[in-house]
Amino acid sequence: MRDLEPDGPALETMMRLATELIAGVEREPASAYGDGRVTRAMLRPPPDHPGDLASLLTDVKAAAAEGVDTAGPGYLAYFPAGGLMSSALGELIAQVHNRFTSVAELAPALVAMEHGVLRWLCDRFALPPGSAGLTTTGGSTATLAALVAARHDRLGDDFHEGTLYVTEHTHYCVAKAARISGLAADRVRVVPAEGLRMDPGAAAELIAADRAAGLRPFLMVGTAGTTSTGTVDPLTALAGVARDEGLWFHVDAAYGGGFQLTSRGRARLAGVEHADSLVLDPHKSLFLQYGTGVLLVRDGRTLAAAHTGFGDYLQDLQGVEGLPDFGHLGPELTHEFRGLRMWLPLHLHGVAAFRDALDEKLDLAALVHRELSADPLFDLPWEPDLTVVPFRLHSGDAAGQRLLERINATGRIFLSSTRVDGRFYLRLNPTSHRTREHHVRDALALIRALARTN
Ligand SMILES: *Cc1c(COP(=O)(O)O)cnc(C)c1O
Protein backbone atom coordinates (compact mmCIF):
# COMPACT_ATOMS: atom_id res chain seq x y z
CA MET A 1 0.00 0.00 0.00
CA ARG A 2 1.27 3.42 -0.91
CA ASP A 3 0.85 6.29 1.52
CA LEU A 4 -1.62 9.00 0.47
CA GLU A 5 0.09 11.73 2.55
CA PRO A 6 2.64 13.91 0.71
CA ASP A 7 6.03 14.13 2.44
CA GLY A 8 7.76 17.26 3.81
CA PRO A 9 9.70 18.15 0.64
CA ALA A 10 6.49 17.82 -1.41
CA LEU A 11 4.71 20.26 0.88
CA GLU A 12 7.63 22.68 0.61
CA THR A 13 7.48 22.47 -3.18
CA MET A 14 3.79 23.36 -3.11
CA MET A 15 4.34 26.32 -0.78
CA ARG A 16 7.20 27.53 -3.00
CA LEU A 17 4.87 27.54 -6.00
CA ALA A 18 2.29 29.60 -4.06
CA THR A 19 5.02 32.08 -3.05
CA GLU A 20 6.25 32.35 -6.65
CA LEU A 21 2.71 32.92 -7.93
CA ILE A 22 2.09 35.79 -5.55
CA ALA A 23 5.50 37.33 -6.32
CA GLY A 24 4.77 37.23 -10.07
CA VAL A 25 1.19 38.51 -10.01
CA GLU A 26 2.14 42.05 -11.17
CA ARG A 27 4.13 40.78 -14.15
CA GLU A 28 1.75 38.29 -15.72
CA PRO A 29 -0.13 39.35 -18.88
CA ALA A 30 -3.78 40.32 -18.31
CA SER A 31 -4.78 37.64 -20.80
CA ALA A 32 -2.94 35.09 -22.93
CA TYR A 33 -4.13 32.31 -25.20
CA GLY A 34 -1.77 29.72 -26.65
CA ASP A 35 -2.57 27.39 -29.56
CA GLY A 36 -4.72 25.08 -27.41
CA ARG A 37 -2.01 22.47 -26.84
CA VAL A 38 -1.82 23.10 -23.08
CA THR A 39 -5.60 22.93 -22.73
CA ARG A 40 -5.77 19.64 -24.65
CA ALA A 41 -2.94 18.15 -22.59
CA MET A 42 -4.87 18.83 -19.38
CA LEU A 43 -7.69 16.53 -20.48
CA ARG A 44 -5.50 13.44 -20.00
CA PRO A 45 -6.83 10.85 -17.55
CA PRO A 46 -4.89 10.14 -14.31
CA PRO A 47 -2.25 7.41 -14.56
CA ASP A 48 -2.13 4.28 -12.44
CA HIS A 49 1.40 5.00 -11.26
CA PRO A 50 2.59 8.02 -9.21
CA GLY A 51 3.51 11.25 -11.01
CA ASP A 52 6.37 13.65 -10.42
CA LEU A 53 5.20 16.57 -8.27
CA ALA A 54 7.52 19.21 -9.77
CA SER A 55 6.38 18.45 -13.30
CA LEU A 56 2.71 18.29 -12.24
CA LEU A 57 3.01 21.73 -10.64
CA THR A 58 4.61 23.00 -13.85
CA ASP A 59 1.44 21.78 -15.58
CA VAL A 60 -0.70 23.68 -13.11
CA LYS A 61 1.24 26.88 -13.73
CA ALA A 62 0.98 26.47 -17.50
CA ALA A 63 -2.76 25.73 -17.24
CA ALA A 64 -3.41 28.83 -15.11
CA ALA A 65 -1.50 30.97 -17.61
CA GLU A 66 -4.07 30.19 -20.34
CA GLY A 67 -6.93 32.67 -20.44
CA VAL A 68 -7.64 35.75 -18.37
CA ASP A 69 -5.59 36.57 -15.27
CA THR A 70 -8.41 37.47 -12.92
CA ALA A 71 -6.01 37.85 -9.96
CA GLY A 72 -3.79 40.55 -11.46
CA PRO A 73 -4.06 44.37 -11.23
CA GLY A 74 -4.97 44.71 -14.93
CA TYR A 75 -8.18 42.74 -14.59
CA LEU A 76 -10.87 45.42 -14.88
CA ALA A 77 -13.70 43.31 -16.35
CA TYR A 78 -16.87 41.83 -14.78
CA PHE A 79 -16.24 41.91 -11.00
CA PRO A 80 -12.56 41.80 -10.12
CA ALA A 81 -11.55 40.96 -6.55
CA GLY A 82 -7.93 39.88 -6.86
CA GLY A 83 -8.13 37.14 -4.25
CA LEU A 84 -6.41 37.80 -0.93
CA MET A 85 -3.35 35.68 -0.15
CA SER A 86 -4.35 35.72 3.54
CA SER A 87 -7.70 34.23 2.53
CA ALA A 88 -5.97 31.54 0.47
CA LEU A 89 -3.84 30.68 3.51
CA GLY A 90 -6.92 30.54 5.74
CA GLU A 91 -8.49 28.27 3.15
CA LEU A 92 -5.47 25.97 3.07
CA ILE A 93 -5.54 25.63 6.86
CA ALA A 94 -9.31 25.12 6.86
CA GLN A 95 -9.05 22.40 4.22
CA VAL A 96 -6.18 20.65 6.00
CA HIS A 97 -8.33 20.53 9.15
CA ASN A 98 -11.34 19.36 7.10
CA ARG A 99 -13.78 19.72 10.00
CA PHE A 100 -17.52 19.22 9.59
CA THR A 101 -19.20 22.58 10.19
CA SER A 102 -22.73 21.71 9.05
CA VAL A 103 -23.78 21.07 12.62
CA ALA A 104 -22.38 23.15 15.47
CA GLU A 105 -21.83 20.22 17.80
CA LEU A 106 -19.01 18.68 15.76
CA ALA A 107 -16.92 21.88 15.52
CA PRO A 108 -18.46 24.54 17.78
CA ALA A 109 -15.55 26.98 17.86
CA LEU A 110 -15.02 26.84 14.09
CA VAL A 111 -18.74 27.35 13.55
CA ALA A 112 -18.45 30.33 15.94
CA MET A 113 -15.73 31.81 13.69
CA GLU A 114 -18.02 31.71 10.65
CA HIS A 115 -21.07 32.78 12.68
CA GLY A 116 -19.07 35.65 14.20
CA VAL A 117 -18.22 37.06 10.76
CA LEU A 118 -21.87 36.68 9.68
CA ARG A 119 -23.12 38.39 12.88
CA TRP A 120 -20.66 41.20 12.25
CA LEU A 121 -22.01 41.56 8.69
CA CYS A 122 -25.60 41.64 10.01
CA ASP A 123 -24.52 44.51 12.29
CA ARG A 124 -22.90 46.38 9.39
CA PHE A 125 -26.27 46.34 7.61
CA ALA A 126 -28.10 47.33 10.82
CA LEU A 127 -30.13 44.11 10.81
CA PRO A 128 -31.80 43.49 14.20
CA PRO A 129 -31.10 40.79 16.82
CA GLY A 130 -32.59 37.58 15.47
CA SER A 131 -31.04 38.15 12.06
CA ALA A 132 -28.84 35.34 10.74
CA GLY A 133 -26.45 34.53 7.98
CA LEU A 134 -25.29 31.69 5.79
CA THR A 135 -22.27 31.35 3.54
CA THR A 136 -22.85 29.86 0.09
CA THR A 137 -20.87 29.26 -3.08
CA GLY A 138 -21.86 32.69 -4.41
CA GLY A 139 -24.61 35.18 -5.06
CA SER A 140 -26.73 32.86 -7.18
CA THR A 141 -27.06 30.11 -4.56
CA ALA A 142 -27.55 32.71 -1.81
CA THR A 143 -30.37 34.21 -3.91
CA LEU A 144 -31.96 30.79 -4.32
CA ALA A 145 -32.00 30.26 -0.54
CA ALA A 146 -33.41 33.78 -0.03
CA LEU A 147 -36.14 33.27 -2.61
CA VAL A 148 -37.19 29.92 -1.14
CA ALA A 149 -37.29 31.47 2.36
CA ALA A 150 -39.42 34.38 1.10
CA ARG A 151 -41.74 32.08 -0.82
CA HIS A 152 -42.18 29.71 2.12
CA ASP A 153 -42.71 32.57 4.59
CA ARG A 154 -45.22 34.54 2.52
CA LEU A 155 -47.02 31.91 0.47
CA GLY A 156 -46.56 28.54 2.19
CA ASP A 157 -47.00 25.46 0.00
CA ASP A 158 -49.60 26.97 -2.32
CA PHE A 159 -47.28 29.36 -4.12
CA HIS A 160 -48.03 29.06 -7.84
CA GLU A 161 -49.87 32.39 -8.03
CA GLY A 162 -46.97 34.17 -6.28
CA THR A 163 -45.31 37.05 -8.14
CA LEU A 164 -41.99 38.84 -7.61
CA TYR A 165 -40.81 42.22 -8.86
CA VAL A 166 -37.53 43.01 -10.64
CA THR A 167 -36.32 45.34 -13.41
CA GLU A 168 -34.61 44.56 -16.70
CA HIS A 169 -31.33 45.38 -14.87
CA THR A 170 -31.85 42.80 -12.10
CA HIS A 171 -29.33 39.94 -12.24
CA TYR A 172 -30.80 36.89 -13.99
CA CYS A 173 -30.01 34.73 -10.95
CA VAL A 174 -33.32 35.96 -9.49
CA ALA A 175 -35.36 34.60 -12.42
CA LYS A 176 -33.27 31.43 -12.33
CA ALA A 177 -33.93 30.97 -8.60
CA ALA A 178 -37.65 31.53 -9.23
CA ARG A 179 -37.64 28.84 -11.91
CA ILE A 180 -35.70 26.35 -9.77
CA SER A 181 -38.10 26.97 -6.90
CA GLY A 182 -41.08 26.10 -9.07
CA LEU A 183 -42.43 29.49 -10.17
CA ALA A 184 -43.42 29.96 -13.81
CA ALA A 185 -41.41 32.48 -15.83
CA ASP A 186 -44.33 34.92 -16.08
CA ARG A 187 -44.46 35.19 -12.27
CA VAL A 188 -41.28 37.28 -12.47
CA ARG A 189 -42.73 40.74 -13.13
CA VAL A 190 -40.51 43.35 -14.77
CA VAL A 191 -41.11 46.85 -13.38
CA PRO A 192 -40.10 49.78 -15.62
CA ALA A 193 -36.83 51.48 -14.73
CA GLU A 194 -36.13 55.21 -14.75
CA GLY A 195 -32.48 56.03 -15.45
CA LEU A 196 -31.48 52.38 -14.79
CA ARG A 197 -33.32 52.34 -11.40
CA MET A 198 -36.61 50.69 -10.50
CA ASP A 199 -39.47 53.19 -10.52
CA PRO A 200 -41.20 52.73 -7.12
CA GLY A 201 -44.49 54.25 -8.33
CA ALA A 202 -44.58 51.88 -11.29
CA ALA A 203 -43.82 48.98 -8.93
CA ALA A 204 -46.77 49.89 -6.69
CA GLU A 205 -49.08 50.10 -9.73
CA LEU A 206 -47.99 46.75 -11.12
CA ILE A 207 -48.41 45.09 -7.73
CA ALA A 208 -51.92 46.50 -7.36
CA ALA A 209 -52.86 45.39 -10.88
CA ASP A 210 -51.50 41.89 -10.27
CA ARG A 211 -53.39 41.59 -7.01
CA ALA A 212 -56.59 42.70 -8.74
CA ALA A 213 -55.96 39.99 -11.35
CA GLY A 214 -55.88 37.30 -8.64
CA LEU A 215 -52.11 36.93 -8.36
CA ARG A 216 -50.26 36.95 -5.02
CA PRO A 217 -47.40 39.47 -4.96
CA PHE A 218 -44.86 38.30 -2.34
CA LEU A 219 -41.36 39.56 -3.14
CA MET A 220 -39.76 42.87 -4.10
CA VAL A 221 -36.15 42.71 -5.34
CA GLY A 222 -33.95 45.80 -5.16
CA THR A 223 -30.39 45.78 -6.46
CA ALA A 224 -27.54 47.52 -4.67
CA GLY A 225 -25.13 47.71 -7.58
CA THR A 226 -26.40 46.25 -10.87
CA THR A 227 -24.04 44.00 -12.78
CA SER A 228 -23.95 46.01 -16.01
CA THR A 229 -23.67 49.55 -14.66
CA GLY A 230 -23.21 49.30 -10.88
CA THR A 231 -26.42 51.28 -10.30
CA VAL A 232 -28.17 51.23 -6.91
CA ASP A 233 -31.98 51.06 -6.89
CA PRO A 234 -33.90 53.54 -4.66
CA LEU A 235 -33.85 51.09 -1.74
CA THR A 236 -35.68 53.23 0.83
CA ALA A 237 -38.59 53.87 -1.55
CA LEU A 238 -38.73 50.21 -2.62
CA ALA A 239 -38.69 49.12 1.02
CA GLY A 240 -41.66 51.46 1.55
CA VAL A 241 -43.60 49.90 -1.33
CA ALA A 242 -42.76 46.41 -0.03
CA ARG A 243 -43.92 47.33 3.48
CA ASP A 244 -47.17 48.95 2.29
CA GLU A 245 -47.97 45.96 0.10
CA GLY A 246 -46.89 43.28 2.59
CA LEU A 247 -44.05 42.00 0.36
CA TRP A 248 -40.75 40.49 1.45
CA PHE A 249 -37.96 42.93 0.55
CA HIS A 250 -34.83 41.31 -0.88
CA VAL A 251 -31.71 43.31 -1.69
CA ASP A 252 -29.21 41.93 -4.19
CA ALA A 253 -25.96 43.50 -3.00
CA ALA A 254 -23.84 40.69 -4.49
CA TYR A 255 -21.48 43.27 -5.95
CA GLY A 256 -22.24 46.40 -3.91
CA GLY A 257 -22.44 44.88 -0.42
CA GLY A 258 -18.78 45.26 0.51
CA PHE A 259 -18.96 49.02 0.06
CA GLN A 260 -21.21 49.17 3.13
CA LEU A 261 -17.92 49.29 5.08
CA THR A 262 -17.24 52.79 3.68
CA SER A 263 -19.19 55.92 4.53
CA ARG A 264 -19.83 56.72 0.85
CA GLY A 265 -21.06 53.17 0.29
CA ARG A 266 -23.40 53.40 3.30
CA ALA A 267 -24.86 56.63 1.92
CA ARG A 268 -25.45 55.05 -1.50
CA LEU A 269 -26.93 51.86 -0.03
CA ALA A 270 -29.28 53.78 2.30
CA GLY A 271 -32.42 51.74 2.84
CA VAL A 272 -30.61 48.39 2.74
CA GLU A 273 -31.28 48.14 6.49
CA HIS A 274 -34.96 47.44 5.67
CA ALA A 275 -34.05 44.24 3.83
CA ASP A 276 -35.78 41.01 4.84
CA SER A 277 -32.93 39.28 3.04
CA LEU A 278 -29.71 40.49 1.51
CA VAL A 279 -27.07 38.83 -0.64
CA LEU A 280 -23.45 39.89 -0.87
CA ASP A 281 -20.46 38.26 -2.52
CA PRO A 282 -17.23 38.50 -0.54
CA HIS A 283 -15.61 37.15 -3.74
CA LYS A 284 -16.46 40.51 -5.32
CA SER A 285 -16.24 43.53 -3.05
CA LEU A 286 -14.38 41.95 -0.12
CA PHE A 287 -11.52 40.75 -2.38
CA LEU A 288 -11.89 37.04 -1.61
CA GLN A 289 -11.32 34.09 -3.91
CA TYR A 290 -14.23 32.85 -6.03
CA GLY A 291 -16.68 30.62 -4.26
CA THR A 292 -17.87 32.72 -1.34
CA GLY A 293 -21.34 34.22 -1.20
CA VAL A 294 -23.26 35.40 1.85
CA LEU A 295 -26.97 35.50 2.60
CA LEU A 296 -28.23 37.57 5.53
CA VAL A 297 -31.86 37.40 6.69
CA ARG A 298 -33.73 39.71 9.06
CA ASP A 299 -35.36 36.76 10.85
CA GLY A 300 -33.14 33.69 10.99
CA ARG A 301 -36.17 31.49 11.71
CA THR A 302 -37.46 32.04 8.15
CA LEU A 303 -34.34 30.46 6.69
CA ALA A 304 -34.57 27.48 9.01
CA ALA A 305 -38.31 27.06 8.39
CA ALA A 306 -37.80 26.88 4.63
CA HIS A 307 -34.78 24.55 4.64
CA THR A 308 -34.74 22.38 7.70
CA GLY A 309 -34.86 18.63 7.36
CA PHE A 310 -34.04 15.61 9.47
CA GLY A 311 -32.54 12.18 9.02
CA ASP A 312 -32.64 9.51 11.73
CA TYR A 313 -28.90 9.08 11.36
CA LEU A 314 -28.54 12.61 12.79
CA GLN A 315 -30.27 11.66 16.06
CA ASP A 316 -27.12 11.89 18.19
CA LEU A 317 -26.75 15.61 17.49
CA GLN A 318 -28.38 17.96 19.97
CA GLY A 319 -27.28 21.36 18.66
CA VAL A 320 -25.32 23.98 20.58
CA GLU A 321 -26.98 26.90 22.35
CA GLY A 322 -26.25 30.17 20.53
CA LEU A 323 -24.75 28.59 17.40
CA PRO A 324 -26.44 27.78 14.09
CA ASP A 325 -26.47 24.42 12.34
CA PHE A 326 -25.54 25.71 8.88
CA GLY A 327 -26.62 22.44 7.28
CA HIS A 328 -30.24 23.25 8.17
CA LEU A 329 -30.32 26.83 6.83
CA GLY A 330 -29.85 26.27 3.10
CA PRO A 331 -29.92 23.65 0.35
CA GLU A 332 -26.60 22.05 1.41
CA LEU A 333 -26.23 19.53 4.21
CA THR A 334 -22.47 19.10 4.00
CA HIS A 335 -21.32 22.69 4.36
CA GLU A 336 -17.81 23.59 3.35
CA PHE A 337 -16.09 25.50 6.16
CA ARG A 338 -15.94 28.92 4.50
CA GLY A 339 -15.42 30.73 7.79
CA LEU A 340 -11.64 30.88 7.94
CA ARG A 341 -11.22 32.36 4.46
CA MET A 342 -13.16 35.41 5.76
CA TRP A 343 -12.17 35.34 9.44
CA LEU A 344 -8.40 35.23 8.89
CA PRO A 345 -8.09 38.24 6.52
CA LEU A 346 -10.53 40.35 8.57
CA HIS A 347 -8.76 39.61 11.86
CA LEU A 348 -5.26 39.74 10.37
CA HIS A 349 -5.50 42.97 8.35
CA GLY A 350 -8.24 44.62 10.43
CA VAL A 351 -11.47 46.09 9.10
CA ALA A 352 -9.91 49.53 8.48
CA ALA A 353 -7.62 48.03 5.83
CA PHE A 354 -10.69 46.82 3.91
CA ARG A 355 -12.48 50.13 4.37
CA ASP A 356 -9.46 52.07 3.08
CA ALA A 357 -8.99 49.76 0.09
CA LEU A 358 -12.67 50.04 -0.86
CA ASP A 359 -12.55 53.82 -0.48
CA GLU A 360 -9.58 53.84 -2.83
CA LYS A 361 -11.60 51.83 -5.41
CA LEU A 362 -14.45 54.37 -5.21
CA ASP A 363 -11.86 57.11 -5.83
CA LEU A 364 -10.42 55.17 -8.78
CA ALA A 365 -13.84 54.80 -10.41
CA ALA A 366 -14.45 58.54 -9.96
CA LEU A 367 -11.05 59.18 -11.56
CA VAL A 368 -11.91 56.98 -14.56
CA HIS A 369 -15.24 58.72 -14.97
CA ARG A 370 -13.65 62.19 -14.74
CA GLU A 371 -10.82 61.45 -17.18
CA LEU A 372 -12.91 59.71 -19.85
CA SER A 373 -15.75 62.27 -19.58
CA ALA A 374 -13.24 65.02 -20.29
CA ASP A 375 -12.15 63.27 -23.50
CA PRO A 376 -14.36 64.26 -26.48
CA LEU A 377 -14.18 60.74 -27.99
CA PHE A 378 -16.12 59.13 -25.16
CA ASP A 379 -19.72 59.21 -24.00
CA LEU A 380 -20.37 58.51 -20.30
CA PRO A 381 -24.08 58.96 -19.58
CA TRP A 382 -23.99 57.89 -15.90
CA GLU A 383 -21.95 58.90 -12.86
CA PRO A 384 -20.80 55.69 -11.14
CA ASP A 385 -22.78 54.90 -7.97
CA LEU A 386 -19.99 52.53 -6.94
CA THR A 387 -17.04 51.30 -9.05
CA VAL A 388 -18.47 50.19 -12.42
CA VAL A 389 -17.81 52.77 -15.16
CA PRO A 390 -19.63 52.11 -18.47
CA PHE A 391 -18.46 54.16 -21.47
CA ARG A 392 -18.96 54.16 -25.21
CA LEU A 393 -17.41 55.79 -28.24
CA HIS A 394 -19.36 58.60 -29.88
CA SER A 395 -18.31 56.97 -33.15
CA GLY A 396 -20.67 54.05 -32.51
CA ASP A 397 -21.10 50.45 -31.40
CA ALA A 398 -18.92 48.78 -34.03
CA ALA A 399 -16.07 51.15 -33.17
CA GLY A 400 -16.57 50.40 -29.48
CA GLN A 401 -16.46 46.65 -30.08
CA ARG A 402 -13.26 47.07 -32.11
CA LEU A 403 -11.71 49.23 -29.38
CA LEU A 404 -12.49 46.57 -26.75
CA GLU A 405 -10.84 43.87 -28.85
CA ARG A 406 -7.76 46.02 -29.42
CA ILE A 407 -7.47 46.91 -25.71
CA ASN A 408 -7.66 43.28 -24.64
CA ALA A 409 -5.27 42.14 -27.39
CA THR A 410 -2.50 44.19 -25.75
CA GLY A 411 -2.50 41.77 -22.80
CA ARG A 412 -1.89 44.73 -20.49
CA ILE A 413 -5.41 45.11 -19.17
CA PHE A 414 -8.66 43.21 -19.60
CA LEU A 415 -12.06 44.91 -19.94
CA SER A 416 -15.56 43.59 -20.67
CA SER A 417 -18.65 45.09 -22.25
CA THR A 418 -22.39 45.27 -21.83
CA ARG A 419 -25.47 46.51 -23.63
CA VAL A 420 -27.83 49.15 -22.23
CA ASP A 421 -30.88 50.42 -24.15
CA GLY A 422 -29.58 48.50 -27.15
CA ARG A 423 -26.21 50.26 -27.19
CA PHE A 424 -22.75 48.76 -26.77
CA TYR A 425 -20.78 49.93 -23.73
CA LEU A 426 -17.28 49.08 -22.65
CA ARG A 427 -17.12 48.66 -18.92
CA LEU A 428 -14.18 49.40 -16.63
CA ASN A 429 -14.33 48.17 -13.06
CA PRO A 430 -11.33 48.81 -10.77
CA THR A 431 -12.43 46.74 -7.74
CA SER A 432 -9.47 44.39 -7.27
CA HIS A 433 -7.44 45.07 -4.14
CA ARG A 434 -4.36 44.82 -6.39
CA THR A 435 -5.49 47.58 -8.77
CA ARG A 436 -3.93 50.84 -7.60
CA GLU A 437 -3.93 54.39 -8.97
CA HIS A 438 -0.88 53.92 -11.22
CA HIS A 439 -2.47 50.86 -12.83
CA VAL A 440 -5.64 52.85 -13.54
CA ARG A 441 -3.70 55.81 -14.94
CA ASP A 442 -1.77 53.43 -17.24
CA ALA A 443 -5.07 51.83 -18.31
CA LEU A 444 -6.59 55.23 -19.12
CA ALA A 445 -3.55 56.25 -21.16
CA LEU A 446 -3.76 52.98 -23.12
CA ILE A 447 -7.50 53.29 -23.75
CA ARG A 448 -7.25 56.92 -24.87
CA ALA A 449 -4.30 56.21 -27.16
CA LEU A 450 -6.00 53.23 -28.81
CA ALA A 451 -9.25 55.18 -29.21
CA ARG A 452 -7.31 57.75 -31.25
CA THR A 453 -6.08 55.18 -33.76
CA ASN A 454 -9.26 53.10 -33.72
C1 LIG B 1 -22.39 38.56 -9.58
C2 LIG B 1 -23.80 38.89 -9.29
C3 LIG B 1 -24.71 37.88 -8.97
C4 LIG B 1 -24.36 36.41 -9.07
O1 LIG B 1 -23.43 36.06 -8.13
P1 LIG B 1 -22.51 34.76 -8.33
O2 LIG B 1 -21.61 34.83 -7.14
O3 LIG B 1 -21.79 34.93 -9.62
O4 LIG B 1 -23.41 33.58 -8.31
C5 LIG B 1 -25.97 38.26 -8.57
N1 LIG B 1 -26.33 39.57 -8.54
C6 LIG B 1 -25.49 40.55 -8.86
C7 LIG B 1 -25.94 41.96 -8.79
C8 LIG B 1 -24.19 40.24 -9.25
O5 LIG B 1 -23.36 41.22 -9.60
The ligand as a Gaussian input file, in Angstrom:
#p B3LYP/6-31G(d) Opt

LIG

0 1
 C      -22.395000      38.562000      -9.582000
 C      -23.795000      38.888000      -9.290000
 C      -24.710000      37.884000      -8.966000
 C      -24.365000      36.414000      -9.074000
 O      -23.426000      36.063000      -8.125000
 P      -22.512000      34.756000      -8.326000
 O      -21.614000      34.825000      -7.140000
 O      -21.792000      34.927000      -9.622000
 O      -23.411000      33.584000      -8.308000
 C      -25.971000      38.261000      -8.575000
 N      -26.325000      39.568000      -8.544000
 C      -25.489000      40.554000      -8.860000
 C      -25.939000      41.962000      -8.790000
 C      -24.187000      40.241000      -9.252000
 O      -23.360000      41.222000      -9.602000

